[in-house]
Amino acid sequence: MPEHSADSSMLPLAPDTGLKRAVSPSALSTDPAGAKPEQKRPKTQQGRPHRPRRLRKADADETVLDAIELLLRETWLNGRAATDCPEIPAAFGWSSGDQDAEAAYSRSPPVPAKLAGASEAECTFDVYVYEMTERGVSIAAREAPEQLHELVSQGQRPWFFVVPFTLKGEQARIRSVRHEWGYTQSDLLEVTEKSPLRIEAPCAYFGRCSGCQLQHVRYNHQLEFKRQVVERAFAHANPLFGKLPVLSVSQSPLPYGYRTKLTPHFDLRKNTPIDNVPIGFNIVGQRRVLDIEDCMIGTDVVRRGFAQTRKDAHAKMASYKRGATLLVRETNVPGEGSGTSVADTPAAELVKEYTLDPKSWVTDIVGDLKFRYPASSFFQNNASILPAFTGYVREELHKWSRQLAANDGSDGVLKTLIDAYCGSGLFGIACHQDFEKVLGIEISNESISCAGDNAKMNGATNTDFLLGDAARLFEKVDSDPSSTAVIIDPPRKGSNPDFLDQLIAYGPRVIVYIACGVPAQARDINHMYSRGAVSVDGHTATVDSKPAAVYRIAAIQPFDLFPQTYHVENIVTLVRED
Protein backbone atom coordinates (compact mmCIF):
# COMPACT_ATOMS: atom_id res chain seq x y z
CA MET A 1 0.00 0.00 0.00
CA PRO A 2 1.41 3.46 -0.84
CA GLU A 3 2.62 5.48 2.09
CA HIS A 4 0.06 8.23 1.48
CA SER A 5 -2.93 6.27 0.23
CA ALA A 6 -5.74 8.14 1.99
CA ASP A 7 -7.68 11.06 0.61
CA SER A 8 -6.45 14.18 2.40
CA SER A 9 -10.01 15.40 2.87
CA MET A 10 -10.35 13.17 5.96
CA LEU A 11 -7.06 13.89 7.60
CA PRO A 12 -5.74 16.39 10.16
CA LEU A 13 -4.14 19.61 9.06
CA ALA A 14 -0.39 19.99 8.82
CA PRO A 15 0.95 20.00 12.39
CA ASP A 16 2.33 23.02 14.18
CA THR A 17 3.46 23.82 17.69
CA GLY A 18 4.04 26.53 20.21
CA LEU A 19 0.35 27.31 20.61
CA LYS A 20 -0.87 29.49 23.43
CA ARG A 21 -4.60 29.97 23.74
CA ALA A 22 -5.47 33.61 24.30
CA VAL A 23 -8.49 35.52 23.01
CA SER A 24 -8.86 39.06 21.82
CA PRO A 25 -11.73 41.10 23.29
CA SER A 26 -13.18 41.55 19.80
CA ALA A 27 -13.72 37.81 19.55
CA LEU A 28 -15.74 37.51 22.72
CA SER A 29 -18.98 38.85 21.30
CA THR A 30 -18.94 36.68 18.19
CA ASP A 31 -22.31 34.91 17.92
CA PRO A 32 -23.36 34.35 14.31
CA ALA A 33 -26.50 32.45 15.28
CA GLY A 34 -27.59 34.93 17.93
CA ALA A 35 -28.03 32.23 20.60
CA LYS A 36 -28.12 33.18 24.26
CA PRO A 37 -25.35 31.96 26.57
CA GLU A 38 -26.36 29.29 29.05
CA GLN A 39 -25.69 31.56 32.06
CA LYS A 40 -28.82 33.57 31.20
CA ARG A 41 -31.03 30.51 31.46
CA PRO A 42 -32.27 30.52 35.05
CA LYS A 43 -34.25 27.28 35.14
CA THR A 44 -34.37 23.81 33.64
CA GLN A 45 -37.35 22.39 31.81
CA GLN A 46 -38.68 21.04 35.13
CA GLY A 47 -38.59 24.52 36.65
CA ARG A 48 -35.71 23.82 39.05
CA PRO A 49 -33.08 26.56 39.32
CA HIS A 50 -30.08 25.74 37.14
CA ARG A 51 -26.60 26.08 38.56
CA PRO A 52 -24.14 26.53 35.67
CA ARG A 53 -21.23 24.13 35.65
CA ARG A 54 -17.89 25.86 36.08
CA LEU A 55 -15.70 25.19 33.06
CA ARG A 56 -12.01 24.56 33.64
CA LYS A 57 -9.23 24.38 31.10
CA ALA A 58 -7.67 21.48 32.97
CA ASP A 59 -10.80 19.39 32.27
CA ALA A 60 -10.78 20.03 28.50
CA ASP A 61 -9.38 17.59 25.94
CA GLU A 62 -6.06 19.12 24.90
CA THR A 63 -6.17 17.32 21.54
CA VAL A 64 -9.47 19.08 20.76
CA LEU A 65 -8.13 22.49 21.76
CA ASP A 66 -5.02 21.92 19.62
CA ALA A 67 -7.12 20.85 16.62
CA ILE A 68 -9.27 23.98 16.94
CA GLU A 69 -6.24 26.27 17.09
CA LEU A 70 -4.61 24.55 14.11
CA LEU A 71 -7.80 24.88 12.08
CA LEU A 72 -8.12 28.58 12.90
CA ARG A 73 -4.50 29.24 12.07
CA GLU A 74 -4.63 27.36 8.77
CA THR A 75 -7.88 29.07 7.77
CA TRP A 76 -6.45 32.48 8.58
CA LEU A 77 -3.20 31.83 6.72
CA ASN A 78 -5.12 30.68 3.64
CA GLY A 79 -7.06 33.95 3.64
CA ARG A 80 -4.22 36.26 4.63
CA ALA A 81 -3.74 37.60 1.11
CA ALA A 82 -7.18 39.21 1.32
CA THR A 83 -6.37 41.01 4.59
CA ASP A 84 -3.95 43.69 5.73
CA CYS A 85 -3.32 41.98 9.06
CA PRO A 86 0.44 41.38 9.42
CA GLU A 87 0.21 38.99 12.38
CA ILE A 88 -1.98 36.09 13.40
CA PRO A 89 -4.79 37.51 15.56
CA ALA A 90 -4.49 37.05 19.32
CA ALA A 91 -7.98 35.52 19.29
CA PHE A 92 -6.43 32.38 17.83
CA GLY A 93 -4.08 31.92 20.75
CA TRP A 94 -0.66 32.41 19.16
CA SER A 95 0.47 35.19 21.46
CA SER A 96 0.53 35.11 25.24
CA GLY A 97 -2.36 37.56 25.03
CA ASP A 98 -5.02 38.22 27.63
CA GLN A 99 -5.71 35.13 29.73
CA ASP A 100 -8.74 36.80 31.30
CA ALA A 101 -10.24 37.31 27.84
CA GLU A 102 -9.52 33.69 26.97
CA ALA A 103 -11.28 32.54 30.13
CA ALA A 104 -14.24 34.83 29.49
CA TYR A 105 -14.68 33.41 25.99
CA SER A 106 -14.10 29.77 26.89
CA ARG A 107 -16.48 29.89 29.85
CA SER A 108 -19.29 31.62 27.94
CA PRO A 109 -20.70 29.20 25.38
CA PRO A 110 -23.01 31.07 22.98
CA VAL A 111 -25.23 27.98 22.54
CA PRO A 112 -27.54 25.97 24.84
CA ALA A 113 -26.74 22.40 25.88
CA LYS A 114 -28.80 19.49 27.15
CA LEU A 115 -26.96 19.17 30.46
CA ALA A 116 -27.23 22.93 30.95
CA GLY A 117 -31.01 22.58 31.14
CA ALA A 118 -32.00 23.31 27.55
CA SER A 119 -34.77 21.57 25.62
CA GLU A 120 -34.21 19.13 22.77
CA ALA A 121 -35.22 21.69 20.18
CA GLU A 122 -32.86 24.31 21.61
CA CYS A 123 -29.96 21.84 21.52
CA THR A 124 -30.33 20.72 17.90
CA PHE A 125 -27.97 22.26 15.35
CA ASP A 126 -26.85 21.70 11.78
CA VAL A 127 -23.06 21.85 11.56
CA TYR A 128 -20.18 21.53 9.13
CA VAL A 129 -17.40 19.09 10.04
CA TYR A 130 -13.86 20.43 9.64
CA GLU A 131 -11.29 18.12 11.20
CA MET A 132 -10.92 14.73 12.85
CA THR A 133 -8.81 14.84 16.00
CA GLU A 134 -6.29 12.19 16.98
CA ARG A 135 -8.88 10.60 19.29
CA GLY A 136 -11.24 9.86 16.43
CA VAL A 137 -13.79 12.59 17.13
CA SER A 138 -14.31 15.62 14.88
CA ILE A 139 -14.59 19.36 15.40
CA ALA A 140 -17.47 21.14 13.72
CA ALA A 141 -19.07 24.61 13.57
CA ARG A 142 -22.39 26.10 12.52
CA GLU A 143 -20.63 28.24 9.91
CA ALA A 144 -20.27 26.96 6.36
CA PRO A 145 -16.72 27.06 4.93
CA GLU A 146 -17.27 30.47 3.27
CA GLN A 147 -18.67 31.93 6.49
CA LEU A 148 -15.88 30.43 8.54
CA HIS A 149 -13.28 31.84 6.15
CA GLU A 150 -14.80 35.31 6.36
CA LEU A 151 -15.15 35.22 10.14
CA VAL A 152 -11.60 34.00 10.72
CA SER A 153 -10.17 36.49 8.21
CA GLN A 154 -11.59 39.20 10.45
CA GLY A 155 -9.68 37.80 13.41
CA GLN A 156 -12.74 36.30 15.08
CA ARG A 157 -13.43 32.73 16.14
CA PRO A 158 -16.65 30.72 16.02
CA TRP A 159 -17.83 28.33 18.70
CA PHE A 160 -16.93 24.70 17.99
CA PHE A 161 -18.65 21.40 18.68
CA VAL A 162 -17.03 17.99 19.17
CA VAL A 163 -18.97 15.35 17.24
CA PRO A 164 -18.23 11.60 17.17
CA PHE A 165 -18.45 9.32 14.12
CA THR A 166 -18.11 12.06 11.49
CA LEU A 167 -15.56 12.84 8.77
CA LYS A 168 -14.07 16.03 7.43
CA GLY A 169 -16.28 17.67 4.81
CA GLU A 170 -19.52 16.15 6.08
CA GLN A 171 -22.59 18.01 7.28
CA ALA A 172 -24.46 16.72 10.28
CA ARG A 173 -27.34 17.34 12.64
CA ILE A 174 -26.23 17.20 16.26
CA ARG A 175 -27.47 17.58 19.82
CA SER A 176 -25.32 19.78 22.04
CA VAL A 177 -24.89 17.94 25.33
CA ARG A 178 -22.18 19.33 27.60
CA HIS A 179 -20.05 22.45 27.52
CA GLU A 180 -16.29 22.28 27.96
CA TRP A 181 -13.63 24.96 27.98
CA GLY A 182 -13.93 26.53 24.52
CA TYR A 183 -16.16 23.90 22.89
CA THR A 184 -19.30 21.78 23.35
CA GLN A 185 -19.54 17.99 23.43
CA SER A 186 -22.32 16.73 21.16
CA ASP A 187 -24.26 13.67 20.08
CA LEU A 188 -24.56 12.82 16.40
CA LEU A 189 -28.19 12.67 15.31
CA GLU A 190 -27.80 12.37 11.54
CA VAL A 191 -25.21 12.78 8.80
CA THR A 192 -27.01 14.98 6.29
CA GLU A 193 -24.21 15.12 3.71
CA LYS A 194 -21.75 12.21 3.64
CA SER A 195 -18.06 12.09 2.77
CA PRO A 196 -17.07 9.78 -0.10
CA LEU A 197 -14.70 8.15 2.40
CA ARG A 198 -17.56 6.96 4.61
CA ILE A 199 -18.51 3.29 4.59
CA GLU A 200 -21.27 1.37 6.34
CA ALA A 201 -20.05 0.10 9.69
CA PRO A 202 -20.58 -3.67 9.94
CA CYS A 203 -21.30 -3.63 13.69
CA ALA A 204 -24.91 -3.07 14.77
CA TYR A 205 -23.69 -1.27 17.92
CA PHE A 206 -21.37 1.19 16.19
CA GLY A 207 -22.35 4.77 16.92
CA ARG A 208 -23.64 3.90 20.38
CA CYS A 209 -20.89 1.70 21.82
CA SER A 210 -17.78 3.58 22.99
CA GLY A 211 -15.41 0.75 22.08
CA CYS A 212 -14.75 1.61 18.40
CA GLN A 213 -14.43 5.02 16.78
CA LEU A 214 -13.42 4.31 13.16
CA GLN A 215 -15.60 1.54 11.73
CA HIS A 216 -17.13 4.08 9.34
CA VAL A 217 -13.68 4.62 7.73
CA ARG A 218 -12.07 2.26 5.22
CA TYR A 219 -9.12 0.43 6.73
CA ASN A 220 -6.46 1.96 4.46
CA HIS A 221 -7.73 5.42 5.43
CA GLN A 222 -7.61 4.44 9.10
CA LEU A 223 -3.93 3.60 8.64
CA GLU A 224 -3.15 6.94 7.01
CA PHE A 225 -5.07 8.77 9.74
CA LYS A 226 -2.95 7.02 12.38
CA ARG A 227 0.26 7.83 10.52
CA GLN A 228 -0.69 11.49 10.63
CA VAL A 229 -1.56 11.19 14.33
CA VAL A 230 2.04 10.12 14.98
CA GLU A 231 3.38 12.83 12.69
CA ARG A 232 1.29 15.44 14.44
CA ALA A 233 2.27 14.31 17.95
CA PHE A 234 5.98 14.62 17.16
CA ALA A 235 5.60 18.00 15.48
CA HIS A 236 3.61 19.23 18.46
CA ALA A 237 6.38 18.12 20.85
CA ASN A 238 9.06 19.91 18.85
CA PRO A 239 8.80 21.77 15.50
CA LEU A 240 12.06 20.15 14.38
CA PHE A 241 10.45 16.74 14.79
CA GLY A 242 7.91 17.74 12.16
CA LYS A 243 10.64 17.25 9.55
CA LEU A 244 11.10 13.58 10.45
CA PRO A 245 9.52 11.05 8.08
CA VAL A 246 6.92 8.75 9.63
CA LEU A 247 6.70 5.41 7.87
CA SER A 248 3.41 3.88 6.71
CA VAL A 249 1.54 2.17 9.53
CA SER A 250 2.14 -1.56 9.65
CA GLN A 251 -1.35 -3.00 9.36
CA SER A 252 -2.98 -5.69 11.42
CA PRO A 253 -3.48 -9.00 9.57
CA LEU A 254 -6.99 -9.00 11.06
CA PRO A 255 -8.93 -5.70 10.96
CA TYR A 256 -11.75 -7.48 12.83
CA GLY A 257 -11.70 -10.56 15.04
CA TYR A 258 -8.30 -9.72 16.51
CA ARG A 259 -8.80 -8.96 20.22
CA THR A 260 -7.77 -11.76 22.56
CA LYS A 261 -9.23 -10.03 25.62
CA LEU A 262 -12.56 -8.31 26.32
CA THR A 263 -13.85 -6.89 29.62
CA PRO A 264 -17.62 -6.31 29.47
CA HIS A 265 -19.24 -4.90 32.57
CA PHE A 266 -22.60 -4.03 34.11
CA ASP A 267 -24.05 -1.75 36.76
CA LEU A 268 -26.95 -2.43 39.08
CA ARG A 269 -29.19 0.62 39.16
CA LYS A 270 -32.33 1.27 41.11
CA ASN A 271 -35.55 0.22 39.41
CA THR A 272 -33.71 -1.93 36.84
CA PRO A 273 -35.36 -5.39 36.64
CA ILE A 274 -32.88 -8.03 37.71
CA ASP A 275 -33.55 -10.01 34.54
CA ASN A 276 -32.95 -7.00 32.28
CA VAL A 277 -29.53 -5.68 33.36
CA PRO A 278 -27.47 -4.56 30.33
CA ILE A 279 -24.04 -6.19 30.02
CA GLY A 280 -21.54 -4.71 27.60
CA PHE A 281 -19.63 -1.45 27.25
CA ASN A 282 -20.39 2.20 27.95
CA ILE A 283 -22.62 4.23 25.70
CA VAL A 284 -20.69 6.98 23.91
CA GLY A 285 -20.45 10.06 26.12
CA GLN A 286 -22.35 8.45 28.98
CA ARG A 287 -21.72 6.36 32.07
CA ARG A 288 -24.56 4.00 31.25
CA VAL A 289 -23.90 0.52 29.88
CA LEU A 290 -25.07 -0.54 26.43
CA ASP A 291 -26.27 -4.14 26.28
CA ILE A 292 -24.06 -5.94 23.75
CA GLU A 293 -24.60 -9.53 22.77
CA ASP A 294 -21.55 -9.88 20.51
CA CYS A 295 -18.33 -7.94 19.80
CA MET A 296 -16.93 -8.16 16.28
CA ILE A 297 -13.37 -7.19 17.16
CA GLY A 298 -12.98 -10.21 19.47
CA THR A 299 -11.50 -13.44 18.13
CA ASP A 300 -13.90 -16.29 17.44
CA VAL A 301 -12.89 -17.94 20.71
CA VAL A 302 -13.33 -14.73 22.70
CA ARG A 303 -16.74 -14.16 21.13
CA ARG A 304 -17.84 -17.59 22.35
CA GLY A 305 -16.55 -16.71 25.80
CA PHE A 306 -18.34 -13.38 25.61
CA ALA A 307 -21.68 -15.11 25.08
CA GLN A 308 -20.95 -17.54 27.92
CA THR A 309 -19.94 -14.89 30.47
CA ARG A 310 -23.12 -12.93 29.71
CA LYS A 311 -25.17 -16.07 30.28
CA ASP A 312 -23.34 -16.84 33.55
CA ALA A 313 -23.70 -13.27 34.85
CA HIS A 314 -27.43 -13.14 34.12
CA ALA A 315 -27.90 -16.50 35.86
CA LYS A 316 -26.39 -15.23 39.12
CA MET A 317 -27.33 -11.54 38.83
CA ALA A 318 -29.15 -11.62 42.16
CA SER A 319 -25.85 -12.34 43.94
CA TYR A 320 -24.27 -9.06 42.81
CA LYS A 321 -24.65 -5.87 44.84
CA ARG A 322 -23.04 -3.14 42.73
CA GLY A 323 -22.30 -4.69 39.35
CA ALA A 324 -19.00 -6.10 38.09
CA THR A 325 -16.38 -6.12 35.36
CA LEU A 326 -16.11 -9.49 33.63
CA LEU A 327 -13.09 -10.98 31.86
CA VAL A 328 -12.93 -13.00 28.66
CA ARG A 329 -9.44 -13.98 27.55
CA GLU A 330 -8.12 -16.28 24.87
CA THR A 331 -5.54 -18.89 25.82
CA ASN A 332 -3.72 -21.78 24.17
CA VAL A 333 -3.85 -25.24 25.74
CA PRO A 334 -2.70 -28.77 24.85
CA GLY A 335 -5.19 -30.70 22.76
CA GLU A 336 -7.67 -33.02 24.41
CA GLY A 337 -6.11 -36.27 25.50
CA SER A 338 -2.53 -35.12 24.87
CA GLY A 339 -1.62 -35.51 28.54
CA THR A 340 1.19 -32.96 28.26
CA SER A 341 1.75 -29.54 29.78
CA VAL A 342 1.95 -26.24 27.89
CA ALA A 343 5.70 -26.16 28.49
CA ASP A 344 6.16 -29.59 26.88
CA THR A 345 3.83 -28.99 23.92
CA PRO A 346 5.16 -27.29 20.76
CA ALA A 347 3.41 -23.98 20.05
CA ALA A 348 2.00 -25.30 16.77
CA GLU A 349 0.21 -28.13 18.59
CA LEU A 350 -1.62 -25.97 21.13
CA VAL A 351 -5.33 -25.26 20.57
CA LYS A 352 -7.24 -22.10 21.37
CA GLU A 353 -9.70 -21.88 24.24
CA TYR A 354 -11.08 -19.13 26.45
CA THR A 355 -11.04 -18.49 30.18
CA LEU A 356 -13.41 -16.41 32.26
CA ASP A 357 -11.38 -16.72 35.46
CA PRO A 358 -9.12 -13.72 36.25
CA LYS A 359 -7.04 -15.94 38.56
CA SER A 360 -6.29 -18.53 35.89
CA TRP A 361 -3.13 -18.63 33.79
CA VAL A 362 -3.18 -18.11 30.04
CA THR A 363 -0.72 -18.85 27.26
CA ASP A 364 -0.10 -16.64 24.21
CA ILE A 365 1.81 -17.73 21.13
CA VAL A 366 4.11 -15.34 19.26
CA GLY A 367 5.63 -17.16 16.28
CA ASP A 368 7.17 -20.28 17.80
CA LEU A 369 7.47 -18.72 21.27
CA LYS A 370 5.09 -19.27 24.19
CA PHE A 371 4.30 -16.79 26.97
CA ARG A 372 2.40 -17.63 30.16
CA TYR A 373 0.99 -15.10 32.61
CA PRO A 374 -2.04 -14.55 34.88
CA ALA A 375 -5.24 -13.82 32.97
CA SER A 376 -5.66 -10.51 34.80
CA SER A 377 -2.15 -9.30 33.80
CA PHE A 378 -1.23 -7.01 30.91
CA PHE A 379 -0.21 -8.55 27.60
CA GLN A 380 -0.72 -7.24 24.07
CA ASN A 381 -4.26 -8.08 22.94
CA ASN A 382 -3.75 -8.53 19.18
CA ALA A 383 -1.92 -11.83 18.71
CA SER A 384 -2.20 -11.65 14.92
CA ILE A 385 0.28 -8.77 14.64
CA LEU A 386 2.69 -9.72 17.43
CA PRO A 387 5.07 -11.74 15.22
CA ALA A 388 5.53 -8.71 12.94
CA PHE A 389 5.64 -6.32 15.91
CA THR A 390 8.36 -8.18 17.80
CA GLY A 391 10.05 -9.14 14.52
CA TYR A 392 10.47 -5.49 13.59
CA VAL A 393 12.20 -4.73 16.90
CA ARG A 394 14.52 -7.72 16.46
CA GLU A 395 15.31 -6.75 12.87
CA GLU A 396 16.07 -3.13 13.82
CA LEU A 397 18.53 -4.26 16.48
CA HIS A 398 20.12 -6.83 14.17
CA LYS A 399 20.37 -4.34 11.30
CA TRP A 400 22.06 -1.65 13.34
CA SER A 401 24.37 -4.12 15.05
CA ARG A 402 25.72 -5.16 11.63
CA GLN A 403 25.79 -1.66 10.13
CA LEU A 404 27.69 -0.22 13.07
CA ALA A 405 30.15 -3.11 12.87
CA ALA A 406 30.79 -2.71 9.14
CA ASN A 407 34.00 -0.78 9.70
CA ASP A 408 35.70 -3.41 11.83
CA GLY A 409 34.43 -6.48 9.97
CA SER A 410 32.79 -8.13 13.01
CA ASP A 411 29.43 -9.87 12.99
CA GLY A 412 27.83 -7.16 15.09
CA VAL A 413 28.69 -4.60 17.74
CA LEU A 414 25.66 -5.15 19.98
CA LYS A 415 26.35 -7.83 22.57
CA THR A 416 24.05 -6.89 25.47
CA LEU A 417 20.32 -6.09 25.39
CA ILE A 418 18.59 -4.28 28.25
CA ASP A 419 14.79 -4.61 28.31
CA ALA A 420 13.38 -1.87 30.53
CA TYR A 421 9.74 -2.20 31.61
CA CYS A 422 10.09 -5.84 30.48
CA GLY A 423 6.74 -7.17 31.75
CA SER A 424 6.46 -10.90 31.07
CA GLY A 425 9.58 -10.79 28.89
CA LEU A 426 8.02 -10.41 25.44
CA PHE A 427 10.69 -8.32 23.68
CA GLY A 428 13.73 -9.56 25.61
CA ILE A 429 12.90 -13.19 24.87
CA ALA A 430 11.88 -12.50 21.26
CA CYS A 431 15.27 -10.85 20.60
CA HIS A 432 17.54 -12.97 22.82
CA GLN A 433 19.13 -15.05 20.07
CA ASP A 434 21.06 -12.08 18.66
CA PHE A 435 22.75 -11.17 21.97
CA GLU A 436 25.25 -12.66 24.36
CA LYS A 437 23.24 -11.39 27.34
CA VAL A 438 19.73 -10.01 27.90
CA LEU A 439 18.88 -8.12 31.10
CA GLY A 440 15.24 -7.28 31.88
CA ILE A 441 13.90 -5.17 34.71
CA GLU A 442 10.35 -4.72 35.98
CA ILE A 443 8.80 -3.23 39.11
CA SER A 444 6.20 -6.03 39.38
CA ASN A 445 7.34 -9.16 41.23
CA GLU A 446 4.66 -11.21 39.46
CA SER A 447 5.85 -10.05 36.02
CA ILE A 448 9.49 -10.82 36.84
CA SER A 449 8.50 -14.33 37.92
CA CYS A 450 6.58 -14.79 34.64
CA ALA A 451 9.49 -13.46 32.59
CA GLY A 452 11.90 -15.92 34.20
CA ASP A 453 9.53 -18.84 33.64
CA ASN A 454 8.91 -17.78 30.03
CA ALA A 455 12.63 -17.53 29.36
CA LYS A 456 13.13 -21.06 30.69
CA MET A 457 10.15 -22.41 28.69
CA ASN A 458 11.54 -20.90 25.47
CA GLY A 459 15.17 -21.90 26.06
CA ALA A 460 16.39 -18.32 26.47
CA THR A 461 19.25 -19.24 28.77
CA ASN A 462 21.13 -15.97 28.23
CA THR A 463 18.45 -13.88 29.93
CA ASP A 464 18.28 -12.48 33.44
CA PHE A 465 15.20 -10.68 34.78
CA LEU A 466 15.54 -8.48 37.85
CA LEU A 467 13.00 -6.87 40.16
CA GLY A 468 13.46 -3.12 40.46
CA ASP A 469 12.47 0.35 39.33
CA ALA A 470 13.47 1.21 35.77
CA ALA A 471 14.53 4.65 37.03
CA ARG A 472 17.43 2.93 38.84
CA LEU A 473 18.12 0.36 36.15
CA PHE A 474 21.65 1.41 35.25
CA GLU A 475 22.92 0.89 38.78
CA LYS A 476 22.79 -2.83 37.97
CA VAL A 477 24.37 -2.65 34.52
CA ASP A 478 28.10 -3.30 34.04
CA SER A 479 28.17 -3.83 30.27
CA ASP A 480 29.98 -1.50 27.88
CA PRO A 481 27.48 1.10 26.54
CA SER A 482 29.12 0.92 23.10
CA SER A 483 28.03 -2.72 22.75
CA THR A 484 24.63 -2.36 24.44
CA ALA A 485 21.12 -1.74 23.13
CA VAL A 486 18.17 -0.68 25.29
CA ILE A 487 14.48 -1.38 24.67
CA ILE A 488 12.04 0.99 26.40
CA ASP A 489 8.38 -0.03 26.59
CA PRO A 490 6.81 2.14 29.32
CA PRO A 491 3.12 2.53 30.25
CA ARG A 492 0.86 4.92 28.30
CA LYS A 493 1.95 7.88 30.46
CA GLY A 494 5.51 7.43 29.19
CA SER A 495 8.81 7.30 31.01
CA ASN A 496 10.08 9.85 33.55
CA PRO A 497 12.86 12.47 33.40
CA ASP A 498 15.04 10.68 35.97
CA PHE A 499 15.13 7.49 33.92
CA LEU A 500 15.73 9.39 30.67
CA ASP A 501 18.60 11.36 32.22
CA GLN A 502 20.19 8.13 33.42
CA LEU A 503 19.72 6.62 29.98
CA ILE A 504 21.51 9.59 28.42
CA ALA A 505 24.32 9.38 30.97
CA TYR A 506 24.77 5.66 30.30
CA GLY A 507 24.73 6.21 26.53
CA PRO A 508 23.84 2.84 24.92
CA ARG A 509 24.67 2.45 21.23
CA VAL A 510 21.05 1.91 20.14
CA ILE A 511 17.71 2.71 21.81
CA VAL A 512 14.38 1.26 20.66
CA TYR A 513 11.44 3.12 22.23
CA ILE A 514 8.09 1.29 21.99
CA ALA A 515 4.99 3.28 22.94
CA CYS A 516 1.26 2.89 23.24
CA GLY A 517 1.04 6.59 24.19
CA VAL A 518 2.57 8.43 21.23
CA PRO A 519 2.27 11.98 22.69
CA ALA A 520 4.14 10.81 25.80
CA GLN A 521 6.77 9.15 23.60
CA ALA A 522 7.28 12.36 21.62
CA ARG A 523 7.49 14.32 24.88
CA ASP A 524 10.13 11.94 26.26
CA ILE A 525 12.26 12.17 23.12
CA ASN A 526 11.93 15.94 23.25
CA HIS A 527 13.19 15.79 26.84
CA MET A 528 16.27 14.03 25.51
CA TYR A 529 16.56 16.74 22.86
CA SER A 530 16.38 19.45 25.53
CA ARG A 531 19.34 17.78 27.25
CA GLY A 532 21.34 18.01 24.05
CA ALA A 533 21.12 14.23 23.52
CA VAL A 534 19.09 14.16 20.27
CA SER A 535 20.14 15.69 16.98
CA VAL A 536 17.72 16.53 14.15
CA ASP A 537 19.29 17.50 10.82
CA GLY A 538 22.41 18.51 12.69
CA HIS A 539 20.49 20.66 15.18
CA THR A 540 20.90 20.06 18.90
CA ALA A 541 19.67 22.06 21.86
CA THR A 542 22.06 24.53 23.43
CA VAL A 543 23.09 23.16 26.81
CA ASP A 544 25.73 24.10 29.36
CA SER A 545 27.33 20.66 29.30
CA LYS A 546 27.15 18.49 26.20
CA PRO A 547 26.21 14.87 27.01
CA ALA A 548 28.56 12.03 26.22
CA ALA A 549 26.00 10.45 23.89
CA VAL A 550 24.02 12.20 21.14
CA TYR A 551 21.41 10.28 19.12
CA ARG A 552 19.75 10.65 15.77
CA ILE A 553 16.23 9.43 15.15
CA ALA A 554 16.78 6.66 12.62
CA ALA A 555 13.20 5.45 12.13
CA ILE A 556 9.62 6.11 13.24
CA GLN A 557 7.43 3.06 12.57
CA PRO A 558 3.78 2.95 13.70
CA PHE A 559 1.86 -0.33 14.14
CA ASP A 560 -1.90 -0.80 14.16
CA LEU A 561 -2.56 -3.12 17.08
CA PHE A 562 -6.13 -1.85 17.51
CA PRO A 563 -8.01 -1.54 14.19
CA GLN A 564 -11.35 0.33 14.23
CA THR A 565 -10.13 2.47 17.17
CA TYR A 566 -8.01 5.63 17.31
CA HIS A 567 -5.19 3.89 19.21
CA VAL A 568 -1.80 3.44 17.54
CA GLU A 569 1.46 1.92 18.76
CA ASN A 570 4.75 3.43 17.66
CA ILE A 571 8.38 2.33 17.58
CA VAL A 572 11.23 4.85 17.39
CA THR A 573 14.83 3.78 16.79
CA LEU A 574 17.56 6.10 18.09
CA VAL A 575 21.19 5.48 17.11
CA ARG A 576 24.16 7.04 18.88
CA GLU A 577 26.30 9.31 16.73
CA ASP A 578 29.97 8.44 17.14
Secondary structure, 3 states (H helix, E strand, C coil): CCCCCCCHHHCCCCCCCCCCCCCCHHHCCCCCCCCCCHHHCCECCCCCECCCCCCCHHHCCHHHHHHHHHHHHHHHHHCHHHCCCCCCCHHHCCCCCCHHHHHHHHCCCCCCCHHHCCCCCCCEEEEEEEEECCCCEEEEECCCHHHHHHHHHCCCCCCEEEEECCCCCCEEEEEEEEEECCEEEEEEEEEEECCCCECCCCCCCECCECCCCCCCECHHHHHHHHHHHHHHHHHHHCHHHHHCCCCCCECCCCCCCCECEECCEEECCCCCCHHHCCCEEEECCCCCEEECCCCCCECHHHHHHHHHHHHHHHHCHHHCCCEEECCEEEEEEECCCCCCCCCCCCHHHEEEEEECCCCCEEEEEECCEEEEEECCCCCCCECCCHHHHHHHHHHHHHHHHHHHCCCCCCCCCCCEEEEECCCCCHHHHHCHHHCCEEEEEECCHHHHHHHHHHHHHCCCCCEEEEECCHHHHHHHCCCCHHHEEEEECCCCCCCCHHHHHHHHHHCCCEEEEEECCHHHHHHHHHHHHHCCCEEECCECCCCCCCCCCCEEEEEEEEECCCCCCCCCEEEEEEEECC
